[in-house]
Amino acid sequence: MTSTTSQQDLYRFLEDRFACAQACAECARVCVLRASLLEPDGTDEQERVRRQGIMCAEVCDVTCRLLSEQNCQDEAGVRVQLEWCRTVCLDCARGYDGRPGTDELLAACRSCARACVDFLESLD
């Protein structure tokens, strides 16, 4: 019975990790796309939002790669990365909130932040 339970826990852990990695990859894709649509020679506010989107994409990409590694053993490091990713995603969503045509970005950032929280909770 114990091996079945531990196998189920392992499968659940891997599924949660994969779901979080997928959410991070999607967020990175959407953030890069959206940031590329903003004019680099725009206003200071527009430049700040564009850079915020690029940073979010980079953090999400790193988080996705970390979660995709087979030998991802440093739980403390994973926790720090997940918390950082969650924070950056929520900041990015706040930066784009209220801007026209950003529904997909807002949904991706919020979904990624939620996936990071869910995976953090599964580590407990």
C-alpha distance (Angstrom), angle and dihedral (degrees) to the residues before:
residue distance angle dihedral
M1 . . .
T2 3.80 . .
S3 3.80 93.7 .
T4 3.81 90.7 51.2
T5 3.79 91.0 50.1
S6 3.80 92.0 47.2
Q7 3.81 90.5 47.6
Q8 3.80 90.2 51.3
D9 3.80 90.1 48.2
L10 3.80 90.0 49.8
Y11 3.82 92.0 49.5
R12 3.80 91.2 47.7
F13 3.81 90.6 48.4
L14 3.81 91.8 50.0
E15 3.81 92.2 46.1
D16 3.81 91.4 49.7
R17 3.80 91.4 47.2
F18 3.80 91.2 48.9
A19 3.82 92.2 47.4
C20 3.79 90.2 51.8
A21 3.81 91.8 47.3
Q22 3.82 89.8 50.5
A23 3.80 92.1 50.1
C24 3.82 89.8 49.5
A25 3.81 91.9 49.5
E26 3.81 91.8 49.6
C27 3.79 92.1 47.7
A28 3.80 91.0 49.9
R29 3.81 90.9 50.6
V30 3.80 94.1 49.2
C31 3.82 94.3 43.9
V32 3.80 93.2 51.3
L33 3.78 91.1 47.7
R34 3.80 93.5 48.5
A35 3.82 93.9 44.5
S36 3.80 90.0 51.3
L37 3.81 90.0 56.6
L38 3.81 93.6 58.4
E39 3.76 116.9 89.7
P40 3.82 110.3 -108.5
D41 3.82 89.6 -149.7
G42 3.80 93.6 52.3
T43 3.76 129.2 111.3
D44 3.80 123.5 -50.8
E45 3.80 89.3 -104.4
Q46 3.80 91.5 51.3
E47 3.80 90.5 49.1
R48 3.81 91.1 49.5
V49 3.80 91.7 51.5
R50 3.82 91.4 46.1
R51 3.80 91.6 51.6
Q52 3.79 90.3 46.5
G53 3.81 89.3 55.3
I54 3.79 91.3 49.3
M55 3.80 91.6 49.6
C56 3.79 90.7 49.2
A57 3.80 90.3 51.3
E58 3.80 91.5 50.2
V59 3.82 94.5 47.9
C60 3.81 91.6 46.4
D61 3.80 91.0 48.5
V62 3.81 92.2 51.5
T63 3.81 90.7 46.6
C64 3.80 91.5 50.0
R65 3.81 91.5 50.1
L66 3.81 91.6 47.6
L67 3.80 91.9 51.0
S68 3.80 90.8 46.5
E69 3.80 93.9 57.2
Q70 3.77 113.4 104.7
N71 3.78 94.5 -146.8
C72 3.81 95.3 50.7
Q73 3.82 95.9 144.2
D74 3.82 104.6 144.0
E75 3.80 99.8 96.2
A76 3.80 93.8 178.3
G77 3.81 90.5 53.3
V78 3.80 91.5 47.4
R79 3.80 90.5 51.1
V80 3.81 91.8 51.4
Q81 3.81 91.6 48.1
L82 3.81 92.8 48.2
E83 3.80 92.0 49.1
W84 3.81 91.0 48.0
C85 3.80 91.1 48.8
R86 3.81 91.3 49.0
T87 3.80 91.9 50.5
V88 3.82 94.5 46.9
C89 3.82 91.9 47.5
L90 3.78 92.5 51.5
D91 3.83 91.0 46.6
C92 3.79 90.4 50.1
A93 3.80 91.5 49.3
R94 3.82 89.9 51.2
G95 3.81 90.0 49.9
Y96 3.81 92.7 53.3
D97 3.81 96.7 36.7
G98 3.79 111.8 121.3
R99 3.81 94.2 16.7
P100 3.79 115.4 125.0
G101 3.79 117.1 -106.6
T102 3.80 96.5 16.9
D103 3.81 100.6 109.8
E104 3.81 92.9 109.3
L105 3.80 92.1 49.0
L106 3.80 93.1 47.2
A107 3.81 91.0 49.4
A108 3.82 92.7 47.6
C109 3.81 93.9 47.8
R110 3.78 93.3 47.1
S111 3.80 92.1 44.8
C112 3.79 90.8 51.1
A113 3.80 92.2 48.5
R114 3.81 89.7 49.6
A115 3.83 91.5 48.2
C116 3.81 90.1 51.6
V117 3.82 90.7 52.0
D118 3.80 91.6 46.4
F119 3.80 92.1 50.6
L120 3.81 91.7 45.9
E121 3.80 88.4 53.9
S122 3.79 90.9 50.3
L123 3.80 89.1 56.6
D124 3.81 90.9 61.2
